[in-house]
Amino acid sequence: MMPYAPGIVVRRGNLVFLSGVTAAPVYHHHPHREEDFDLPGTMREQAVLCMENLKKTLEAAGATFADLVSATRFLTDVNEQDDLNRVWAAYLAGHLPTTTTVEVSRLATHPRCKIEISAIAVTETS
């Protein structure tokens, strides 16, 4: 049993490309302000916030998690991947997009961020 799809063929629809989201608010200050990054310390808590941000971004594009076809997940500690996977599975409710997970030394958003997810969704042709 695989936790992701090894490949997906898209034959029609509108592509939606989502920039990487973290546990921080999607709309935060630039240049960054410390108060925007008062984040919880655990992967599980940050994964929930990240998935909520991903959900909001998908909804703004007229999409849902069921429309995801691909996601790249950047973690600062791959040993915390199981915590992310549990949250990921709860939000995706059986849907399996293609997924790549990469460990990075730091995310550009802020040193407190443990996870960033960029994604591609396909919505129905309007």
TIFIVO-889647 format. One line per 2 residues: number of its first residue (from 1); for each residue x, y, z of C-alpha. Coordinates in pm, 1 decimal, decimal comma, padded with zeros to 6 digits. Example, Ala and Ser with C-alpha at 12.3 -4.5 7.8 and 13.67 -1.06 7.14 Angstrom:
REM residues 2
1> 01230,0:-00450,0:00780,0  01367,0:-00106,0:00714,0
This chain:
REM residues 126
1> 00000,0:00000,0:00000,0  00157,0:00324,0:-00117,0
3> 00088,2:00658,1:00062,0  00106,1:00841,9:-00271,5
5> 00038,9:00787,4:-00641,1  00353,3:00714,5:-00847,9
7> 00200,2:00900,9:-01143,8  -00118,3:01079,0:-01254,2
9> -00231,8:01151,9:-01610,3  -00423,2:01477,8:-01658,6
11> -00627,3:01487,0:-01978,5  -00836,3:01799,9:-01919,9
13> -00902,7:02079,4:-01674,1  -00738,1:02394,1:-01547,8
15> -00398,9:02373,9:-01380,8  -00358,2:02555,8:-01049,5
17> -00000,8:02608,2:-00928,3  00034,3:02681,5:-00557,7
19> 00335,8:02853,7:-00411,3  00485,6:02692,2:-00106,1
21> 00282,0:02738,6:00211,1  00410,5:02702,9:00564,7
23> 00253,1:02717,4:00909,5  00289,6:03097,4:00900,0
25> -00000,5:03308,0:00775,3  -00016,9:03305,8:00394,4
27> -00031,1:03684,3:00395,5  00252,1:03796,4:00620,2
29> 00469,5:04104,8:00615,9  00753,2:04161,2:00370,4
31> 01010,8:04225,2:00492,9  00929,1:03964,6:00754,9
33> 00828,2:04060,9:01107,5  00890,0:03832,6:01403,8
35> 00528,4:03854,8:01522,2  00414,5:03677,4:01204,2
37> 00620,7:03371,8:01298,0  00507,6:03286,1:01650,0
39> 00468,8:02922,0:01547,1  00417,0:02603,7:01749,4
41> 00726,7:02392,5:01798,2  00604,6:02050,7:01684,6
43> 00576,8:01912,5:01334,1  00222,3:01792,8:01398,8
45> 00101,0:02139,6:01499,7  00283,3:02307,9:01213,2
47> 00154,4:02046,9:00968,0  -00205,2:02125,9:01072,1
49> -00148,6:02500,1:01019,7  00025,5:02433,4:00688,7
51> -00258,8:02212,0:00566,0  -00513,8:02475,5:00670,7
53> -00318,0:02733,4:00468,2  -00302,7:02494,9:00173,3
55> -00678,9:02436,2:00204,0  -00750,1:02811,9:00202,7
57> -00527,7:02862,7:-00099,9  -00694,7:02577,3:-00288,1
59> -01040,1:02711,9:-00200,6  -00943,8:03059,6:-00326,0
61> -00862,0:02894,4:-00661,2  -01191,5:02701,5:-00665,3
63> -01024,7:02372,0:-00576,1  -01015,6:02119,4:-00291,5
65> -00768,0:01860,2:-00168,9  -00936,2:01613,1:-00405,1
67> -00804,9:01825,3:-00695,5  -00438,2:01793,6:-00594,0
69> -00232,1:01602,2:-00847,9  00116,7:01676,9:-00715,2
71> 00282,6:01809,2:-00400,7  00639,8:01872,7:-00295,6
73> 00690,5:01872,8:00079,8  01001,9:02035,0:00223,1
75> 01091,2:01936,4:00581,3  01372,3:02061,2:00800,9
77> 01388,5:01719,1:00968,1  01284,4:01413,8:00767,2
79> 01267,7:01217,0:01094,3  00943,9:01408,6:01163,3
81> 00786,3:01284,6:00839,6  00557,1:01036,1:01019,0
83> 00390,3:01322,4:01209,8  00337,8:01506,7:00881,8
85> 00207,7:01193,2:00709,9  -00060,8:01141,5:00976,5
87> -00186,4:01499,2:00934,5  -00153,4:01476,0:00554,0
89> -00361,7:01156,3:00545,2  -00633,8:01306,7:00764,4
91> -00672,0:01609,0:00535,9  -00653,9:01414,8:00209,5
93> -00903,0:01150,5:00327,9  -00780,2:00874,2:00097,1
95> -00688,9:01096,2:-00200,0  -00335,0:01024,0:-00323,6
97> -00156,9:01290,0:-00529,9  00198,8:01235,6:-00647,4
99> 00426,7:01343,3:-00366,0  00793,1:01419,6:-00320,6
101> 00939,1:01484,8:00024,7  01273,5:01661,4:00060,1
103> 01478,4:01743,4:00367,7  01628,1:02094,3:00364,6
105> 01861,0:02265,5:00609,3  01629,3:02565,4:00645,2
107> 01319,9:02716,7:00484,8  01351,9:03068,2:00345,1
109> 01036,2:03191,6:00517,7  01165,5:03177,4:00876,3
111> 01396,3:02956,5:01088,5  01096,5:02844,4:01302,5
113> 00918,2:02694,3:01000,7  00955,7:02315,7:00988,2
115> 00752,5:02246,7:00672,0  00665,0:02401,9:00337,7
117> 00437,5:02248,0:00074,5  00407,4:02354,0:-00288,3
119> 00142,2:02187,4:-00499,7  -00035,9:02153,5:-00832,5
121> -00410,0:02098,4:-00861,0  -00638,6:02043,5:-01158,0
123> -00990,0:02184,9:-01158,5  -01273,5:02120,9:-01400,3
125> -01268,5:02316,1:-01724,4  -01497,4:02614,4:-01687,8
